[in-house]
Amino acid sequence: MTMWKGQGSDYIYFMPMSLTRVNDAMKNGITNELDLIRNKEIWPEFSDKDIKVWANEERIDILSITKVPDFLAEVDGEKLFRPSYIVSIPKGFERKTIKVQIKDTIYRNNEKIIERGEGFYFLDS
């Protein structure tokens, strides 16, 4: 996770992963890293209800969420990407610890699995 200051807002960039999705793919016969990263099912995708942001203990409004393709590799002329995200938050949270929390819901065999992830960034002056 990283952050930078923009003109009208500040931006948070992160690349989510899912251990449950990766483990399921491996149980289903994927045995090498290249086939794993080509498998679109292992990359979680989010909407605004799945992402929350705090500055210290104060909940922050999210201004926008943008899905961005994150380049992984080029193999035999094929460019491989995974989804990453840029979240825009209001300015004014300098000298605070920014926490991003994501929630991914997975359905398998009539079972609902909820994975949670967190990232932290100290927003300096």
Secondary structure by P-SEA (a helix, b strand, c coil): cbbbbcccbbbbbbbbbbaaaaaaaaaaccccaaaaaaccccbbbbccccbbbbcccbbbbbcbbbbbbbbccccccbbbbbbbbbbbbbcccccbbbbbbbbbbbbcccbbbbbbbbbbbbccc
